[in-house]
Amino acid sequence: MSRSRALLRACVPVSLLIPLAACGGSPNAGDRPSGATAGPGFPYTVTNCGTTSTYQAPPRRAVTMNQHATEILLALGLEEKIAGTAYLDDAVLPAYRPAYDELKVLAKEYPSKEILLGANPDFVYGGYSSAFDKAQGRDREGLAKSGINSRLSVEYCTEGPVGLDQLKTEITEVARTFGVPERGAELIEDEQRRIDAVTARVKGRAKPSVFVYDSGEASAFTSGGNGIGNQIVSLAGGTNAFADLKDTFGDVSWEKVIERRPEVVLIYDYGGTTVEAKKQRLLNDPALAQVPAIKNQRFVVLPLSSAVLGVRVADAVESLARQLHPDAA
């Protein structure tokens, strides 16, 4: 099963051991460890993906699972609050590498329930729904019963398309949870400023049809219209060939790809299959030979970590725009 297919698995609510911020319904609701100060903005109550949590004070021992969740906390300057981390899709951004290198890595992919609990978290932050796999004992409801709050990226519980409004929500709520709302506001302002600069440069230019190739052999695993990846393509001056697929990611037949005749293939770079291997899989398929993007060998690339709801959205828009419209860079 591909990395992206795994992230489509359903998730249930989270929370675990020594509570700092009590979750609604937790047996220890309202408790706060000795020495924890609430500070301005607390108590703070937020409903995230169907789970309501009340934080009496900021979390002190967070575990981040999935790269974009980790990078959001690092971008907010919260590395000292991270008790453990897990699951990178690719290299951490250079700006965050020194802080990341000081973190305890719990597992290359997802940690077992025992390892997760062993980190003694009071907060678990998952970027994909697969972070909270009930079959592995990491579901949000089970964690809550142990007194651990949790958060799932809103990309995986938003009804309808995900865009910059959801990015603002994600950063704002995480910053509020950790008592640093001003850092969240600054981060959002910077993302918006950079994106606005790109959209101004590509305005009025023809928007090529873009087929996102994540993975797949018998069928193509692609970016649908409901994930932030769809808006990244649009903001960068392209049109997602499968924007009508009402999901974040999904499978489509190769016949559909041929029928839609995309002008550009956007390859998501991650995991054990290289970009070059993905290119060759497409170029060596005789059925795809007359698809304009394949015939003209027009490929562009983004790391998967840039195509999800996180602090790399502006990076992704800038990079993709340069590749789609090099004369507008």
HUHUQUI-V555562 format. One record per backbone hydrogen bond with DSSP energy under -1.0 kcal/mol. NH is the residue of the N-H (numbers start at 1). CO is the residue of the C=O. If there is no record, write none. Layout:
NH|CO + NH|CO
This chain:
6|2 + 7|3 + 8|5 + 9|6 + 12|132 + 14|140 + 26|23 + 29|26 + 31|28 + 36|33 + 42|39 + 44|55 + 46|53 + 48|51 + 51|48 + 53|46 + 54|22 + 55|44 + 62|81 + 63|123 + 64|84 + 65|125 + 66|86 + 70|66 + 71|67 + 72|68 + 73|69 + 74|70 + 75|71 + 76|72 + 77|74 + 78|73 + 81|78 + 82|79 + 83|62 + 84|62 + 85|104 + 86|64 + 87|107 + 96|93 + 100|96 + 101|97 + 102|99 + 103|100 + 106|85 + 116|112 + 117|113 + 118|114 + 119|116 + 120|117 + 122|61 + 123|61 + 124|149 + 125|63 + 126|151 + 127|65 + 131|128 + 132|129 + 137|134 + 138|133 + 140|12 + 141|13 + 143|139 + 144|140 + 145|141 + 147|144 + 148|143 + 149|122 + 151|124 + 153|126 + 156|153 + 157|154 + 167|163 + 168|164 + 169|165 + 170|166 + 171|167 + 172|168 + 173|169 + 174|170 + 175|171 + 176|172 + 177|173 + 178|174 + 179|176 + 180|175 + 184|180 + 185|181 + 186|182 + 187|183 + 188|184 + 189|185 + 190|186 + 191|187 + 192|188 + 193|189 + 194|190 + 195|191 + 196|192 + 197|193 + 198|194 + 199|195 + 200|196 + 201|197 + 202|198 + 205|202 + 210|239 + 211|264 + 213|266 + 214|221 + 215|221 + 220|252 + 221|215 + 222|250 + 224|248 + 225|245 + 226|247 + 230|227 + 232|228 + 233|229 + 234|230 + 235|231 + 236|232 + 237|234 + 238|233 + 239|208 + 241|210 + 243|240 + 245|242 + 247|245 + 250|222 + 252|220 + 257|253 + 258|254 + 259|255 + 260|256 + 263|209 + 264|209 + 265|298 + 266|211 + 267|300 + 268|213 + 269|302 + 271|89 + 278|274 + 279|275 + 280|276 + 281|277 + 282|278 + 283|279 + 284|280 + 285|282 + 288|285 + 289|286 + 291|288 + 293|262 + 295|291 + 296|292 + 298|293 + 300|265 + 302|267 + 304|269 + 306|303 + 307|304 + 310|308 + 313|310 + 316|312 + 317|313 + 318|314 + 319|315 + 320|316 + 321|317 + 322|318 + 323|319 + 324|320 + 325|321 + 328|325
